[in-house]
Amino acid sequence: MAFGKISLKGRALRYLSGREHSRAELRRKLQPYEEEPGSLDATLDELTEKGFLSDARYVDSVLNRRAGRLGGARIRQELQQRGVAPEAVAEAVSRLRGSELQRAMDVWRRRFDAPPADAAERGRQGRFLMARGFGSDVVRKVLSGAAQVADEDGGPDAASGAGSGFDSGSVSGSGFSGDAADSGGIGETGFRG
């Protein structure tokens, strides 16, 4: 081996020293440097046996780094793109499901300082949360509870969506129904008619 040329194992350890990688992601990065067929698989197997490479640890790393800012759908997509096994992805997303509403509420609070004032602002805030991977039911609960959260300064009932029946009743008059959007939206008072 020529002096100064880094081996596959050296390159792999260099990548892994920066952050965790999935096996498929590390394979993709090292593929251009494989000189002998089969040497890459042997290197990855050795790193896995010695505990340097672990998909489970990679999943935990992604959840730790990204769960505070992203919803389950975006994290699922990221793990799938990195080649993580489908059962590990499903298990990771199910671990996040219980905290999805609270995480969405935290993301909403960091980005917006006030509940949506009108239908356009409600749509903007909803698109922001959905683009970060939060489901439509969670987004609806966050936005309907937003006024209550602002009034109560983040009480536990508001964060869980409980007791937001009054707000969700006013959602139907916010211009999101098909007939309201087709007829030009809502009037100055915020109500149709």
Rosetta blueprint (number, residue, H / E / L):
1 M L
2 A L
3 F L
4 G L
5 K L
6 I L
7 S L
8 L H
9 K H
10 G H
11 R H
12 A H
13 L H
14 R H
15 Y H
16 L H
17 S H
18 G H
19 R L
20 E L
21 H L
22 S L
23 R H
24 A H
25 E H
26 L H
27 R H
28 R H
29 K H
30 L H
31 Q H
32 P H
33 Y H
34 E L
35 E L
36 E L
37 P L
38 G L
39 S H
40 L H
41 D H
42 A H
43 T H
44 L H
45 D H
46 E H
47 L H
48 T H
49 E H
50 K L
51 G L
52 F L
53 L L
54 S L
55 D H
56 A H
57 R H
58 Y H
59 V H
60 D H
61 S H
62 V H
63 L H
64 N H
65 R H
66 R H
67 A L
68 G L
69 R L
70 L L
71 G L
72 G H
73 A H
74 R H
75 I H
76 R H
77 Q H
78 E H
79 L H
80 Q H
81 Q H
82 R L
83 G L
84 V L
85 A L
86 P H
87 E H
88 A H
89 V H
90 A H
91 E H
92 A H
93 V H
94 S H
95 R H
96 L H
97 R H
98 G L
99 S L
100 E H
101 L H
102 Q H
103 R H
104 A H
105 M H
106 D H
107 V H
108 W H
109 R H
110 R H
111 R H
112 F L
113 D L
114 A L
115 P L
116 P L
117 A L
118 D L
119 A H
120 A H
121 E H
122 R H
123 G H
124 R H
125 Q H
126 G H
127 R H
128 F H
129 L H
130 M H
131 A H
132 R L
133 G L
134 F L
135 G L
136 S H
137 D H
138 V H
139 V H
140 R H
141 K H
142 V H
143 L H
144 S H
145 G H
146 A H
147 A H
148 Q H
149 V H
150 A H
151 D H
152 E H
153 D L
154 G L
155 G L
156 P H
157 D H
158 A H
159 A H
160 S H
161 G L
162 A L
163 G L
164 S L
165 G H
166 F H
167 D H
168 S H
169 G H
170 S H
171 V H
172 S L
173 G L
174 S L
175 G L
176 F L
177 S L
178 G H
179 D H
180 A H
181 A H
182 D H
183 S L
184 G L
185 G L
186 I L
187 G L
188 E L
189 T L
190 G L
191 F L
192 R L
193 G L
